[in-house]
């Protein structure tokens, strides 16, 4: 996988793709989307059972997490 940001010349030696996944995951766990709930007692996110998101969106997140861990 190769990542390039628009108007940002960079050679991807792992730093650009790392930044991409950091930005992506920050958005995925954004409370505005209500896909995950943060439990402050155990400091862990978990699936929101009351989310109106389609199950395919959760599958997509799983795929992205798999890609992030393989890089």
PQR file of N, CA, C, O and H, with PARSE charges and radii, in Angstrom:
ATOM      1  N   UNK A   1       0.847  -1.168   0.000 -0.4000 1.5000
ATOM      2  CA  UNK A   1       0.000   0.000   0.000 -0.0000 2.0000
ATOM      3  C   UNK A   1       0.892   1.229   0.000  0.5500 1.7000
ATOM      4  O   UNK A   1       1.906   1.276   0.697 -0.5500 1.4000
ATOM      5  N   UNK A   2       0.507   2.221  -0.786 -0.4000 1.5000
ATOM      6  CA  UNK A   2       1.264   3.459  -0.864 -0.0000 2.0000
ATOM      7  C   UNK A   2       0.332   4.625  -0.600  0.5500 1.7000
ATOM      8  O   UNK A   2      -0.781   4.663  -1.125 -0.5500 1.4000
ATOM      9  H   UNK A   2      -0.316   2.184  -1.353  0.4000 1.0000
ATOM     10  N   UNK A   3       0.771   5.569   0.202 -0.4000 1.5000
ATOM     11  CA  UNK A   3      -0.043   6.721   0.566 -0.0000 2.0000
ATOM     12  C   UNK A   3       0.682   7.988   0.169  0.5500 1.7000
ATOM     13  O   UNK A   3       1.875   8.143   0.426 -0.5500 1.4000
ATOM     14  H   UNK A   3       1.675   5.538   0.629  0.4000 1.0000
ATOM     15  N   UNK A   4      -0.052   8.900  -0.464 -0.4000 1.5000
ATOM     16  CA  UNK A   4       0.462  10.232  -0.793 -0.0000 2.0000
ATOM     17  C   UNK A   4      -0.588  11.250  -0.396  0.5500 1.7000
ATOM     18  O   UNK A   4      -1.764  11.095  -0.723 -0.5500 1.4000
ATOM     19  H   UNK A   4      -1.022   8.775  -0.673  0.4000 1.0000
ATOM     20  N   UNK A   5      -0.167  12.294   0.308 -0.4000 1.5000
ATOM     21  CA  UNK A   5      -1.069  13.383   0.638 -0.0000 2.0000
ATOM     22  C   UNK A   5      -0.988  14.431  -0.467  0.5500 1.7000
ATOM     23  O   UNK A   5       0.087  14.678  -1.013 -0.5500 1.4000
ATOM     24  H   UNK A   5       0.789  12.420   0.574  0.4000 1.0000
ATOM     25  N   UNK A   6      -2.111  15.040  -0.796 -0.4000 1.5000
ATOM     26  CA  UNK A   6      -2.182  16.059  -1.839 -0.0000 2.0000
ATOM     27  C   UNK A   6      -1.348  17.264  -1.420  0.5500 1.7000
ATOM     28  O   UNK A   6      -1.425  17.719  -0.279 -0.5500 1.4000
ATOM     29  H   UNK A   6      -2.984  14.839  -0.353  0.4000 1.0000
ATOM     30  N   UNK A   7      -0.558  17.772  -2.349 -0.4000 1.5000
ATOM     31  CA  UNK A   7       0.300  18.950  -2.139 -0.0000 2.0000
ATOM     32  C   UNK A   7       1.286  18.780  -0.990  0.5500 1.7000
ATOM     33  O   UNK A   7       1.647  19.752  -0.327 -0.5500 1.4000
ATOM     34  H   UNK A   7      -0.496  17.402  -3.276  0.4000 1.0000
ATOM     35  N   UNK A   8       1.715  17.561  -0.758 -0.4000 1.5000
ATOM     36  CA  UNK A   8       2.683  17.310   0.295 -0.0000 2.0000
ATOM     37  C   UNK A   8       3.699  16.284  -0.215  0.5500 1.7000
ATOM     38  O   UNK A   8       3.498  15.077  -0.078 -0.5500 1.4000
ATOM     39  H   UNK A   8       1.421  16.771  -1.297  0.4000 1.0000
ATOM     40  N   UNK A   9       4.779  16.773  -0.798 -0.4000 1.5000
ATOM     41  CA  UNK A   9       5.774  15.838  -1.321 -0.0000 2.0000
ATOM     42  C   UNK A   9       6.467  15.099  -0.173  0.5500 1.7000
ATOM     43  O   UNK A   9       7.028  15.716   0.733 -0.5500 1.4000
ATOM     44  H   UNK A   9       4.942  17.753  -0.910  0.4000 1.0000
ATOM     45  N   UNK A  10       6.416  13.789  -0.231 -0.4000 1.5000
ATOM     46  CA  UNK A  10       7.070  12.986   0.797 -0.0000 2.0000
ATOM     47  C   UNK A  10       7.394  11.614   0.229  0.5500 1.7000
ATOM     48  O   UNK A  10       6.647  11.067  -0.582 -0.5500 1.4000
ATOM     49  H   UNK A  10       5.961  13.288  -0.967  0.4000 1.0000
ATOM     50  N   UNK A  11       8.494  11.082   0.661 -0.4000 1.5000
ATOM     51  CA  UNK A  11       8.856   9.719   0.302 -0.0000 2.0000
ATOM     52  C   UNK A  11       8.354   8.831   1.430  0.5500 1.7000
ATOM     53  O   UNK A  11       8.707   9.014   2.595 -0.5500 1.4000
ATOM     54  H   UNK A  11       9.100  11.527   1.321  0.4000 1.0000
ATOM     55  N   UNK A  12       7.523   7.865   1.055 -0.4000 1.5000
ATOM     56  CA  UNK A  12       6.920   7.019   2.089 -0.0000 2.0000
ATOM     57  C   UNK A  12       7.894   5.928   2.502  0.5500 1.7000
ATOM     58  O   UNK A  12       8.053   4.919   1.814 -0.5500 1.4000
ATOM     59  H   UNK A  12       7.236   7.717   0.109  0.4000 1.0000
ATOM     60  N   UNK A  13       8.529   6.148   3.617 -0.4000 1.5000
ATOM     61  CA  UNK A  13       9.387   5.125   4.218 -0.0000 2.0000
ATOM     62  C   UNK A  13       8.731   4.614   5.489  0.5500 1.7000
ATOM     63  O   UNK A  13       9.411   4.174   6.416 -0.5500 1.4000
ATOM     64  H   UNK A  13       8.400   6.967   4.176  0.4000 1.0000
ATOM     65  N   UNK A  14       7.409   4.675   5.527 -0.4000 1.5000
ATOM     66  CA  UNK A  14       6.649   4.228   6.684 -0.0000 2.0000
ATOM     67  C   UNK A  14       5.998   5.364   7.450  0.5500 1.7000
ATOM     68  O   UNK A  14       4.983   5.157   8.115 -0.5500 1.4000
ATOM     69  H   UNK A  14       6.857   5.033   4.775  0.4000 1.0000
ATOM     70  N   UNK A  15       6.559   6.553   7.371 -0.4000 1.5000
ATOM     71  CA  UNK A  15       6.024   7.686   8.124 -0.0000 2.0000
ATOM     72  C   UNK A  15       4.715   8.214   7.582  0.5500 1.7000
ATOM     73  O   UNK A  15       3.818   8.562   8.349 -0.5500 1.4000
ATOM     74  H   UNK A  15       7.384   6.721   6.832  0.4000 1.0000
ATOM     75  N   UNK A  16       4.600   8.276   6.276 -0.4000 1.5000
ATOM     76  CA  UNK A  16       3.379   8.821   5.664 -0.0000 2.0000
ATOM     77  C   UNK A  16       2.206   7.870   5.885  0.5500 1.7000
ATOM     78  O   UNK A  16       1.105   8.305   6.224 -0.5500 1.4000
ATOM     79  H   UNK A  16       5.329   7.993   5.653  0.4000 1.0000
ATOM     80  N   UNK A  17       2.437   6.595   5.695 -0.4000 1.5000
ATOM     81  CA  UNK A  17       1.353   5.626   5.897 -0.0000 2.0000
ATOM     82  C   UNK A  17       0.952   5.556   7.374  0.5500 1.7000
ATOM     83  O   UNK A  17      -0.220   5.359   7.695 -0.5500 1.4000
ATOM     84  H   UNK A  17       3.331   6.242   5.420  0.4000 1.0000
ATOM     85  N   UNK A  18       1.923   5.719   8.261 -0.4000 1.5000
ATOM     86  CA  UNK A  18       1.620   5.749   9.691 -0.0000 2.0000
ATOM     87  C   UNK A  18       0.736   6.952  10.016  0.5500 1.7000
ATOM     88  O   UNK A  18      -0.238   6.830  10.759 -0.5500 1.4000
ATOM     89  H   UNK A  18       2.875   5.879   8.000  0.4000 1.0000
ATOM     90  N   UNK A  19       1.080   8.111   9.457 -0.4000 1.5000
ATOM     91  CA  UNK A  19       0.279   9.315   9.683 -0.0000 2.0000
ATOM     92  C   UNK A  19      -1.129   9.132   9.128  0.5500 1.7000
ATOM     93  O   UNK A  19      -2.103   9.550   9.753 -0.5500 1.4000
ATOM     94  H   UNK A  19       1.871   8.209   8.853  0.4000 1.0000
ATOM     95  N   UNK A  20      -1.238   8.506   7.953 -0.4000 1.5000
ATOM     96  CA  UNK A  20      -2.540   8.256   7.341 -0.0000 2.0000
ATOM     97  C   UNK A  20      -3.431   7.430   8.275  0.5500 1.7000
ATOM     98  O   UNK A  20      -4.585   7.786   8.512 -0.5500 1.4000
ATOM     99  H   UNK A  20      -0.447   8.166   7.445  0.4000 1.0000
ATOM    100  N   UNK A  21      -2.894   6.333   8.801 -0.4000 1.5000
ATOM    101  CA  UNK A  21      -3.688   5.481   9.676 -0.0000 2.0000
ATOM    102  C   UNK A  21      -3.999   6.166  11.007  0.5500 1.7000
ATOM    103  O   UNK A  21      -5.066   5.936  11.576 -0.5500 1.4000
ATOM    104  H   UNK A  21      -1.956   6.044   8.608  0.4000 1.0000
ATOM    105  N   UNK A  22      -3.101   6.993  11.508 -0.4000 1.5000
ATOM    106  CA  UNK A  22      -3.385   7.739  12.734 -0.0000 2.0000
ATOM    107  C   UNK A  22      -4.559   8.692  12.527  0.5500 1.7000
ATOM    108  O   UNK A  22      -5.453   8.776  13.369 -0.5500 1.4000
ATOM    109  H   UNK A  22      -2.234   7.180  11.045  0.4000 1.0000
ATOM    110  N   UNK A  23      -4.552   9.408  11.404 -0.4000 1.5000
ATOM    111  CA  UNK A  23      -5.653  10.332  11.101 -0.0000 2.0000
ATOM    112  C   UNK A  23      -6.956   9.575  10.866  0.5500 1.7000
ATOM    113  O   UNK A  23      -8.019  10.000  11.318 -0.5500 1.4000
ATOM    114  H   UNK A  23      -3.825   9.339  10.720  0.4000 1.0000
ATOM    115  N   UNK A  24      -6.866   8.463  10.164 -0.4000 1.5000
ATOM    116  CA  UNK A  24      -8.040   7.657   9.861 -0.0000 2.0000
ATOM    117  C   UNK A  24      -8.672   7.098  11.138  0.5500 1.7000
ATOM    118  O   UNK A  24      -9.887   7.181  11.315 -0.5500 1.4000
ATOM    119  H   UNK A  24      -6.002   8.118   9.797  0.4000 1.0000
ATOM    120  N   UNK A  25      -7.862   6.536  12.020 -0.4000 1.5000
ATOM    121  CA  UNK A  25      -8.397   5.959  13.245 -0.0000 2.0000
ATOM    122  C   UNK A  25      -8.952   7.016  14.188  0.5500 1.7000
ATOM    123  O   UNK A  25      -9.913   6.763  14.915 -0.5500 1.4000
ATOM    124  H   UNK A  25      -6.874   6.469  11.877  0.4000 1.0000
ATOM    125  N   UNK A  26      -8.351   8.191  14.177 -0.4000 1.5000
ATOM    126  CA  UNK A  26      -8.882   9.288  14.985 -0.0000 2.0000
ATOM    127  C   UNK A  26     -10.307   9.619  14.536  0.5500 1.7000
ATOM    128  O   UNK A  26     -11.179   9.878  15.366 -0.5500 1.4000
ATOM    129  H   UNK A  26      -7.570   8.396  13.586  0.4000 1.0000
ATOM    130  N   UNK A  27     -10.538   9.610  13.236 -0.4000 1.5000
ATOM    131  CA  UNK A  27     -11.880   9.880  12.703 -0.0000 2.0000
ATOM    132  C   UNK A  27     -12.846   8.735  12.991  0.5500 1.7000
ATOM    133  O   UNK A  27     -14.008   8.970  13.322 -0.5500 1.4000
ATOM    134  H   UNK A  27      -9.830   9.400  12.562  0.4000 1.0000
ATOM    135  N   UNK A  28     -12.372   7.505  12.866 -0.4000 1.5000
ATOM    136  CA  UNK A  28     -13.245   6.349  13.089 -0.0000 2.0000
ATOM    137  C   UNK A  28     -13.789   6.344  14.513  0.5500 1.7000
ATOM    138  O   UNK A  28     -14.962   6.040  14.730 -0.5500 1.4000
ATOM    139  H   UNK A  28     -11.428   7.315  12.597  0.4000 1.0000
ATOM    140  N   UNK A  29     -12.938   6.682  15.488 -0.4000 1.5000
ATOM    141  CA  UNK A  29     -13.365   6.660  16.885 -0.0000 2.0000
ATOM    142  C   UNK A  29     -13.941   7.998  17.349  0.5500 1.7000
ATOM    143  O   UNK A  29     -14.144   8.199  18.546 -0.5500 1.4000
ATOM    144  H   UNK A  29     -11.985   6.928  15.312  0.4000 1.0000
ATOM    145  N   UNK A  30     -14.206   8.909  16.420 -0.4000 1.5000
ATOM    146  CA  UNK A  30     -14.830  10.191  16.727 -0.0000 2.0000
ATOM    147  C   UNK A  30     -16.223   9.944  17.315  0.5500 1.7000
ATOM    148  O   UNK A  30     -17.036   9.256  16.697 -0.5500 1.4000
ATOM    149  H   UNK A  30     -14.042   8.745  15.447  0.4000 1.0000
ATOM    150  N   UNK A  31     -16.508  10.491  18.487 -0.4000 1.5000
ATOM    151  CA  UNK A  31     -17.824  10.271  19.111 -0.0000 2.0000
ATOM    152  C   UNK A  31     -18.999  10.747  18.262  0.5500 1.7000
ATOM    153  O   UNK A  31     -20.117  10.270  18.454 -0.5500 1.4000
ATOM    154  H   UNK A  31     -15.848  11.050  18.989  0.4000 1.0000
ATOM    155  N   UNK A  32     -18.781  11.667  17.337 -0.4000 1.5000
ATOM    156  CA  UNK A  32     -19.864  12.160  16.483 -0.0000 2.0000
ATOM    157  C   UNK A  32     -20.465  11.046  15.623  0.5500 1.7000
ATOM    158  O   UNK A  32     -21.638  11.116  15.254 -0.5500 1.4000
ATOM    159  H   UNK A  32     -17.873  12.055  17.181  0.4000 1.0000
ATOM    160  N   UNK A  33     -19.674  10.023  15.304 -0.4000 1.5000
ATOM    161  CA  UNK A  33     -20.178   8.917  14.484 -0.0000 2.0000
ATOM    162  C   UNK A  33     -20.903   7.871  15.325  0.5500 1.7000
ATOM    163  O   UNK A  33     -21.688   7.088  14.790 -0.5500 1.4000
ATOM    164  H   UNK A  33     -18.722   9.967  15.603  0.4000 1.0000
ATOM    165  N   UNK A  34     -20.655   7.847  16.612 -0.4000 1.5000
ATOM    166  CA  UNK A  34     -21.329   6.953  17.571 -0.0000 2.0000
ATOM    167  C   UNK A  34     -21.240   5.482  17.199  0.5500 1.7000
ATOM    168  O   UNK A  34     -22.152   4.708  17.489 -0.5500 1.4000
ATOM    169  H   UNK A  34     -20.017   8.483  17.046  0.4000 1.0000
ATOM    170  N   UNK A  35     -20.157   5.097  16.564 -0.4000 1.5000
ATOM    171  CA  UNK A  35     -19.966   3.679  16.244 -0.0000 2.0000
ATOM    172  C   UNK A  35     -19.336   2.931  17.414  0.5500 1.7000
ATOM    173  O   UNK A  35     -19.502   1.718  17.548 -0.5500 1.4000
ATOM    174  H   UNK A  35     -19.416   5.726  16.328  0.4000 1.0000
ATOM    175  N   UNK A  36     -18.619   3.655  18.250 -0.4000 1.5000
ATOM    176  CA  UNK A  36     -17.945   3.049  19.392 -0.0000 2.0000
ATOM    177  C   UNK A  36     -18.236   3.863  20.644  0.5500 1.7000
ATOM    178  O   UNK A  36     -18.491   5.066  20.578 -0.5500 1.4000
ATOM    179  H   UNK A  36     -18.485   4.640  18.141  0.4000 1.0000
ATOM    180  N   UNK A  37     -18.192   3.188  21.779 -0.4000 1.5000
ATOM    181  CA  UNK A  37     -18.392   3.838  23.072 -0.0000 2.0000
ATOM    182  C   UNK A  37     -17.109   3.666  23.871  0.5500 1.7000
ATOM    183  O   UNK A  37     -16.526   2.582  23.906 -0.5500 1.4000
ATOM    184  H   UNK A  37     -17.984   2.211  21.832  0.4000 1.0000
ATOM    185  N   UNK A  38     -16.677   4.747  24.512 -0.4000 1.5000
ATOM    186  CA  UNK A  38     -15.476   4.687  25.345 -0.0000 2.0000
ATOM    187  C   UNK A  38     -15.882   4.436  26.787  0.5500 1.7000
ATOM    188  O   UNK A  38     -16.736   5.131  27.337 -0.5500 1.4000
ATOM    189  H   UNK A  38     -17.150   5.627  24.483  0.4000 1.0000
ATOM    190  N   UNK A  39     -15.260   3.437  27.389 -0.4000 1.5000
ATOM    191  CA  UNK A  39     -15.491   3.134  28.800 -0.0000 2.0000
ATOM    192  C   UNK A  39     -14.300   3.684  29.582  0.5500 1.7000
ATOM    193  O   UNK A  39     -13.216   3.103  29.527 -0.5500 1.4000
ATOM    194  H   UNK A  39     -14.566   2.872  26.942  0.4000 1.0000
ATOM    195  N   UNK A  40     -14.473   4.786  30.304 -0.4000 1.5000
ATOM    196  CA  UNK A  40     -13.343   5.402  31.004 -0.0000 2.0000
ATOM    197  C   UNK A  40     -12.796   4.570  32.164  0.5500 1.7000
ATOM    198  O   UNK A  40     -11.641   4.738  32.556 -0.5500 1.4000
ATOM    199  H   UNK A  40     -15.354   5.258  30.349  0.4000 1.0000
ATOM    200  N   UNK A  41     -13.622   3.670  32.715 -0.4000 1.5000
ATOM    201  CA  UNK A  41     -13.159   2.839  33.832 -0.0000 2.0000
ATOM    202  C   UNK A  41     -12.058   1.873  33.403  0.5500 1.7000
ATOM    203  O   UNK A  41     -11.087   1.655  34.128 -0.5500 1.4000
ATOM    204  H   UNK A  41     -14.560   3.533  32.396  0.4000 1.0000
ATOM    205  N   UNK A  42     -12.227   1.297  32.211 -0.4000 1.5000
ATOM    206  CA  UNK A  42     -11.216   0.353  31.724 -0.0000 2.0000
ATOM    207  C   UNK A  42     -10.391   0.926  30.575  0.5500 1.7000
ATOM    208  O   UNK A  42      -9.520   0.258  30.019 -0.5500 1.4000
ATOM    209  H   UNK A  42     -13.015   1.474  31.622  0.4000 1.0000
ATOM    210  N   UNK A  43     -10.691   2.197  30.229 -0.4000 1.5000
ATOM    211  CA  UNK A  43      -9.989   2.914  29.153 -0.0000 2.0000
ATOM    212  C   UNK A  43      -9.960   2.097  27.862  0.5500 1.7000
ATOM    213  O   UNK A  43      -8.899   1.812  27.306 -0.5500 1.4000
ATOM    214  H   UNK A  43     -11.399   2.740  30.680  0.4000 1.0000
ATOM    215  N   UNK A  44     -11.157   1.730  27.403 -0.4000 1.5000
ATOM    216  CA  UNK A  44     -11.282   0.886  26.224 -0.0000 2.0000
ATOM    217  C   UNK A  44     -12.511   1.291  25.414  0.5500 1.7000
ATOM    218  O   UNK A  44     -13.546   1.652  25.975 -0.5500 1.4000
ATOM    219  H   UNK A  44     -12.019   1.962  27.855  0.4000 1.0000
ATOM    220  N   UNK A  45     -12.383   1.226  24.085 -0.4000 1.5000
ATOM    221  CA  UNK A  45     -13.520   1.453  23.203 -0.0000 2.0000
ATOM    222  C   UNK A  45     -14.202   0.122  22.929  0.5500 1.7000
ATOM    223  O   UNK A  45     -13.561  -0.928  22.883 -0.5500 1.4000
ATOM    224  H   UNK A  45     -11.543   0.932  23.630  0.4000 1.0000
ATOM    225  N   UNK A  46     -15.529   0.191  22.747 -0.4000 1.5000
ATOM    226  CA  UNK A  46     -16.274  -1.003  22.393 -0.0000 2.0000
ATOM    227  C   UNK A  46     -17.362  -0.619  21.411  0.5500 1.7000
ATOM    228  O   UNK A  46     -17.737   0.550  21.312 -0.5500 1.4000
ATOM    229  H   UNK A  46     -16.049   1.044  22.785  0.4000 1.0000
ATOM    230  N   UNK A  47     -17.871  -1.608  20.684 -0.4000 1.5000
ATOM    231  CA  UNK A  47     -18.913  -1.368  19.701 -0.0000 2.0000
ATOM    232  C   UNK A  47     -20.151  -0.794  20.362  0.5500 1.7000
ATOM    233  O   UNK A  47     -20.544  -1.234  21.442 -0.5500 1.4000
ATOM    234  H   UNK A  47     -17.567  -2.557  20.764  0.4000 1.0000
ATOM    235  N   UNK A  48     -20.765   0.182  19.721 -0.4000 1.5000
ATOM    236  CA  UNK A  48     -22.008   0.758  20.204 -0.0000 2.0000
ATOM    237  C   UNK A  48     -23.152  -0.092  19.666  0.5500 1.7000
ATOM    238  O   UNK A  48     -23.411  -0.102  18.463 -0.5500 1.4000
ATOM    239  H   UNK A  48     -20.446   0.540  18.843  0.4000 1.0000
ATOM    240  N   UNK A  49     -23.828  -0.797  20.547 -0.4000 1.5000
ATOM    241  CA  UNK A  49     -24.931  -1.662  20.144 -0.0000 2.0000
ATOM    242  C   UNK A  49     -26.147  -0.904  19.634  0.5500 1.7000
ATOM    243  O   UNK A  49     -27.041  -1.495  19.028 -0.5500 1.4000
ATOM    244  H   UNK A  49     -23.618  -0.789  21.524  0.4000 1.0000
ATOM    245  N   UNK A  50     -26.184   0.403  19.876 -0.4000 1.5000
ATOM    246  CA  UNK A  50     -27.314   1.219  19.438 -0.0000 2.0000
ATOM    247  C   UNK A  50     -26.984   2.057  18.203  0.5500 1.7000
ATOM    248  O   UNK A  50     -27.743   2.954  17.836 -0.5500 1.4000
ATOM    249  H   UNK A  50     -25.458   0.883  20.368  0.4000 1.0000
ATOM    250  N   UNK A  51     -25.858   1.767  17.569 -0.4000 1.5000
ATOM    251  CA  UNK A  51     -25.439   2.511  16.384 -0.0000 2.0000
ATOM    252  C   UNK A  51     -26.373   2.205  15.215  0.5500 1.7000
ATOM    253  O   UNK A  51     -26.833   1.074  15.055 -0.5500 1.4000
ATOM    254  H   UNK A  51     -25.241   1.039  17.868  0.4000 1.0000
ATOM    255  N   UNK A  52     -26.644   3.214  14.411 -0.4000 1.5000
ATOM    256  CA  UNK A  52     -27.483   3.037  13.230 -0.0000 2.0000
ATOM    257  C   UNK A  52     -26.644   2.724  11.993  0.5500 1.7000
ATOM    258  O   UNK A  52     -27.179   2.619  10.889 -0.5500 1.4000
ATOM    259  H   UNK A  52     -26.270   4.132  14.542  0.4000 1.0000
ATOM    260  N   UNK A  53     -25.341   2.578  12.172 -0.4000 1.5000
ATOM    261  CA  UNK A  53     -24.458   2.269  11.048 -0.0000 2.0000
ATOM    262  C   UNK A  53     -24.701   0.855  10.545  0.5500 1.7000
ATOM    263  O   UNK A  53     -25.069  -0.041  11.305 -0.5500 1.4000
ATOM    264  H   UNK A  53     -24.906   2.664  13.069  0.4000 1.0000
ATOM    265  N   UNK A  54     -24.491   0.678   9.263 -0.4000 1.5000
ATOM    266  CA  UNK A  54     -24.632  -0.622   8.637 -0.0000 2.0000
ATOM    267  C   UNK A  54     -23.500  -1.549   9.095  0.5500 1.7000
ATOM    268  O   UNK A  54     -22.381  -1.085   9.314 -0.5500 1.4000
ATOM    269  H   UNK A  54     -24.192   1.406   8.646  0.4000 1.0000
ATOM    270  N   UNK A  55     -23.771  -2.838   9.241 -0.4000 1.5000
ATOM    271  CA  UNK A  55     -22.712  -3.778   9.631 -0.0000 2.0000
ATOM    272  C   UNK A  55     -21.513  -3.772   8.677  0.5500 1.7000
ATOM    273  O   UNK A  55     -20.395  -4.077   9.091 -0.5500 1.4000
ATOM    274  H   UNK A  55     -24.680  -3.215   9.063  0.4000 1.0000
ATOM    275  N   UNK A  56     -21.737  -3.429   7.411 -0.4000 1.5000
ATOM    276  CA  UNK A  56     -20.626  -3.395   6.451 -0.0000 2.0000
ATOM    277  C   UNK A  56     -19.607  -2.319   6.833  0.5500 1.7000
ATOM    278  O   UNK A  56     -18.420  -2.458   6.538 -0.5500 1.4000
ATOM    279  H   UNK A  56     -22.646  -3.181   7.074  0.4000 1.0000
ATOM    280  N   UNK A  57     -20.063  -1.253   7.483 -0.4000 1.5000
ATOM    281  CA  UNK A  57     -19.116  -0.215   7.920 -0.0000 2.0000
ATOM    282  C   UNK A  57     -18.197  -0.737   9.017  0.5500 1.7000
ATOM    283  O   UNK A  57     -17.022  -0.373   9.064 -0.5500 1.4000
ATOM    284  H   UNK A  57     -21.027  -1.140   7.723  0.4000 1.0000
ATOM    285  N   UNK A  58     -18.714  -1.581   9.893 -0.4000 1.5000
ATOM    286  CA  UNK A  58     -17.869  -2.190  10.920 -0.0000 2.0000
ATOM    287  C   UNK A  58     -16.888  -3.179  10.292  0.5500 1.7000
ATOM    288  O   UNK A  58     -15.748  -3.308  10.739 -0.5500 1.4000
ATOM    289  H   UNK A  58     -19.668  -1.877   9.855  0.4000 1.0000
ATOM    290  N   UNK A  59     -17.347  -3.871   9.255 -0.4000 1.5000
ATOM    291  CA  UNK A  59     -16.453  -4.783   8.531 -0.0000 2.0000
ATOM    292  C   UNK A  59     -15.330  -4.003   7.857  0.5500 1.7000
ATOM    293  O   UNK A  59     -14.179  -4.440   7.857 -0.5500 1.4000
ATOM    294  H   UNK A  59     -18.273  -3.766   8.892  0.4000 1.0000
ATOM    295  N   UNK A  60     -15.660  -2.860   7.289 -0.4000 1.5000
ATOM    296  CA  UNK A  60     -14.652  -2.002   6.667 -0.0000 2.0000
ATOM    297  C   UNK A  60     -13.620  -1.548   7.697  0.5500 1.7000
ATOM    298  O   UNK A  60     -12.422  -1.539   7.414 -0.5500 1.4000
ATOM    299  H   UNK A  60     -16.595  -2.505   7.289  0.4000 1.0000
ATOM    300  N   UNK A  61     -14.074  -1.176   8.877 -0.4000 1.5000
ATOM    301  CA  UNK A  61     -13.155  -0.756   9.937 -0.0000 2.0000
ATOM    302  C   UNK A  61     -12.230  -1.913  10.318  0.5500 1.7000
ATOM    303  O   UNK A  61     -11.037  -1.705  10.539 -0.5500 1.4000
ATOM    304  H   UNK A  61     -15.047  -1.184   9.108  0.4000 1.0000
ATOM    305  N   UNK A  62     -12.771  -3.121  10.397 -0.4000 1.5000
ATOM    306  CA  UNK A  62     -11.933  -4.292  10.685 -0.0000 2.0000
ATOM    307  C   UNK A  62     -10.880  -4.511   9.621  0.5500 1.7000
ATOM    308  O   UNK A  62      -9.739  -4.853   9.932 -0.5500 1.4000
ATOM    309  H   UNK A  62     -13.740  -3.290  10.218  0.4000 1.0000
ATOM    310  N   UNK A  63     -11.253  -4.315   8.367 -0.4000 1.5000
ATOM    311  CA  UNK A  63     -10.291  -4.446   7.266 -0.0000 2.0000
ATOM    312  C   UNK A  63      -9.212  -3.391   7.374  0.5500 1.7000
ATOM    313  O   UNK A  63      -8.034  -3.695   7.184 -0.5500 1.4000
ATOM    314  H   UNK A  63     -12.180  -4.037   8.114  0.4000 1.0000
ATOM    315  N   UNK A  64      -9.588  -2.156   7.675 -0.4000 1.5000
ATOM    316  CA  UNK A  64      -8.607  -1.068   7.815 -0.0000 2.0000
ATOM    317  C   UNK A  64      -7.659  -1.325   8.991  0.5500 1.7000
ATOM    318  O   UNK A  64      -6.459  -1.069   8.887 -0.5500 1.4000
ATOM    319  H   UNK A  64     -10.545  -1.910   7.830  0.4000 1.0000
ATOM    320  N   UNK A  65      -8.188  -1.824  10.095 -0.4000 1.5000
ATOM    321  CA  UNK A  65      -7.345  -2.158  11.237 -0.0000 2.0000
ATOM    322  C   UNK A  65      -6.361  -3.275  10.885  0.5500 1.7000
ATOM    323  O   UNK A  65      -5.213  -3.264  11.329 -0.5500 1.4000
ATOM    324  H   UNK A  65      -9.163  -2.032  10.180  0.4000 1.0000
ATOM    325  N   UNK A  66      -6.819  -4.232  10.088 -0.4000 1.5000
ATOM    326  CA  UNK A  66      -5.926  -5.297   9.624 -0.0000 2.0000
ATOM    327  C   UNK A  66      -4.819  -4.751   8.752  0.5500 1.7000
ATOM    328  O   UNK A  66      -3.665  -5.156   8.889 -0.5500 1.4000
ATOM    329  H   UNK A  66      -7.752  -4.241   9.727  0.4000 1.0000
ATOM    330  N   UNK A  67      -5.153  -3.832   7.852 -0.4000 1.5000
ATOM    331  CA  UNK A  67      -4.142  -3.203   7.009 -0.0000 2.0000
ATOM    332  C   UNK A  67      -3.157  -2.385   7.844  0.5500 1.7000
ATOM    333  O   UNK A  67      -1.954  -2.391   7.582 -0.5500 1.4000
ATOM    334  H   UNK A  67      -6.091  -3.502   7.740  0.4000 1.0000
ATOM    335  N   UNK A  68      -3.677  -1.685   8.847 -0.4000 1.5000
ATOM    336  CA  UNK A  68      -2.819  -0.862   9.688 -0.0000 2.0000
ATOM    337  C   UNK A  68      -1.826  -1.722  10.468  0.5500 1.7000
ATOM    338  O   UNK A  68      -0.668  -1.340  10.637 -0.5500 1.4000
ATOM    339  H   UNK A  68      -4.655  -1.680   9.060  0.4000 1.0000
ATOM    340  N   UNK A  69      -2.273  -2.866  10.936 -0.4000 1.5000
ATOM    341  CA  UNK A  69      -1.372  -3.714  11.722 -0.0000 2.0000
ATOM    342  C   UNK A  69      -0.363  -4.453  10.863  0.5500 1.7000
ATOM    343  O   UNK A  69       0.666  -4.900  11.369 -0.5500 1.4000
ATOM    344  H   UNK A  69      -3.213  -3.177  10.799  0.4000 1.0000
ATOM    345  N   UNK A  70      -0.638  -4.591   9.562 -0.4000 1.5000
ATOM    346  CA  UNK A  70       0.298  -5.289   8.692 -0.0000 2.0000
ATOM    347  C   UNK A  70       1.376  -4.353   8.129  0.5500 1.7000
ATOM    348  O   UNK A  70       2.327  -4.814   7.497 -0.5500 1.4000
ATOM    349  H   UNK A  70      -1.474  -4.227   9.150  0.4000 1.0000
ATOM    350  N   UNK A  71       1.234  -3.060   8.354 -0.4000 1.5000
ATOM    351  CA  UNK A  71       2.220  -2.118   7.822 -0.0000 2.0000
ATOM    352  C   UNK A  71       3.182  -1.667   8.854  0.5500 1.7000
ATOM    353  O   UNK A  71       4.075  -0.872   8.561 -0.5500 1.4000
ATOM    354  H   UNK A  71       0.462  -2.685   8.868  0.4000 1.0000
TER
END
